[in-house]
Amino acid sequence: QVLLAESGGGSVQAGGSLRLSCAASGRTFSSYGVGWFRQAPGKEREFVAAISRLGVSTNYADSVKGRFTISRDNAKNTVYLQMNSLKPEDTAVYYCGAGVITGSAKERPSRYDYWGQGTQVTVSS
């Protein structure tokens, strides 16, 4: 069992930055890959970024590539999402998920076993 809790959301102007954190409970956190997803009102949950269980491999959606960076500190049971050059279209609730996932499945929300409650990110123009 893994419990996840996101934090770090807020309201910023376009061009600003935020760092989201996903804190996990449980001693087996390093056994799981972690993904960040976002969901805007009326839209489906979409993939943002993912990191492998030891942090060796990362993947990004094209829409955030070059602006967002995912990282993890397994000693602190935490995954981070550094978001720079934010745009109004980045506005959404951001969720982190954890699961035993490989390959293209990283981009599919249904493949994640555990989810946090989400944190709101609002970017104004």
C-alpha positions in Angstrom: 0.0 0.0 0.0 1.3 3.5 -0.9 -0.4 6.7 0.1 0.5 9.8 -2.0 0.0 13.4 -1.2 0.6 16.3 -3.7 1.6 19.8 -2.6 3.0 23.0 -4.1 0.2 24.1 -6.3 -0.9 27.7 -6.5 -1.7 30.6 -8.7 1.0 32.2 -10.8 1.3 34.5 -13.8 2.3 33.2 -17.2 6.1 32.7 -17.4 6.3 31.9 -13.7 7.4 28.7 -12.0 6.1 26.3 -9.4 7.5 23.1 -7.9 5.1 20.3 -7.1 5.9 17.6 -4.6 4.4 14.1 -4.3 5.2 12.7 -0.9 4.7 8.9 -0.4 4.2 6.8 2.6 5.4 3.2 2.7 8.8 1.5 2.7 8.6 0.2 -0.9 8.3 3.6 -2.7 11.4 2.9 -4.7 9.7 -0.2 -6.2 7.3 2.1 -8.1 7.5 4.3 -11.1 5.7 7.6 -10.6 3.8 9.7 -13.1 2.4 13.2 -13.0 -0.9 13.8 -14.7 -3.2 16.8 -15.0 -6.9 17.3 -15.5 -8.6 20.5 -16.6 -12.4 21.0 -16.1 -14.3 19.0 -18.7 -11.3 17.2 -20.0 -9.8 13.8 -19.5 -6.8 13.2 -17.3 -3.6 13.6 -19.4 -0.1 12.5 -19.0 2.5 15.1 -18.1 5.7 13.3 -17.0 6.9 10.0 -15.6 10.0 8.8 -13.8 11.3 5.2 -13.3 11.6 3.7 -9.9 15.3 4.6 -9.5 15.1 7.8 -11.4 17.2 6.6 -14.3 14.5 7.1 -17.0 12.1 10.0 -17.5 9.4 10.8 -20.1 7.5 13.9 -20.9 4.5 14.9 -22.8 5.4 17.0 -25.9 3.4 20.0 -24.4 5.7 20.3 -21.4 9.0 19.1 -22.8 11.8 21.6 -22.1 9.7 23.4 -19.5 9.0 20.8 -16.9 11.4 18.5 -15.1 10.5 15.4 -13.0 12.9 14.1 -10.4 12.8 11.9 -7.3 14.5 11.5 -4.0 13.8 7.9 -2.8 15.5 8.7 0.6 12.7 11.2 1.2 10.0 9.2 -0.5 9.3 12.2 -2.7 8.9 13.0 -6.4 9.1 16.5 -7.7 7.8 18.3 -10.8 9.6 21.5 -11.5 7.4 23.6 -13.8 9.0 26.6 -15.5 7.7 29.0 -18.2 4.1 28.2 -17.2 1.4 29.0 -19.7 -2.4 29.5 -19.1 -3.0 26.1 -20.8 -1.1 24.5 -18.0 -4.0 25.3 -15.6 -5.4 22.1 -14.2 -5.5 19.9 -11.1 -2.2 18.0 -11.0 -2.1 14.4 -9.7 0.7 12.0 -9.0 0.3 8.3 -9.5 2.5 5.3 -8.6 2.6 1.8 -10.1 4.8 -0.9 -11.5 4.8 0.3 -15.1 7.1 -0.1 -18.1 7.2 1.3 -21.6 4.4 3.3 -23.2 2.0 2.2 -20.3 3.6 5.1 -18.3 1.2 7.5 -20.2 -2.0 5.6 -19.3 -3.7 6.6 -16.1 -5.4 3.2 -15.8 -2.0 1.5 -15.3 -1.3 3.3 -12.1 -2.4 1.7 -8.8 -2.1 4.6 -6.4 -3.1 8.2 -6.7 -2.9 11.4 -4.6 -5.8 13.8 -4.0 -4.4 16.4 -6.5 -3.2 20.0 -6.2 -4.6 23.0 -8.2 -2.3 24.9 -10.5 -3.7 28.1 -12.0 -1.8 30.2 -14.5 -3.1 33.6 -15.5 -2.2 35.5 -18.6 
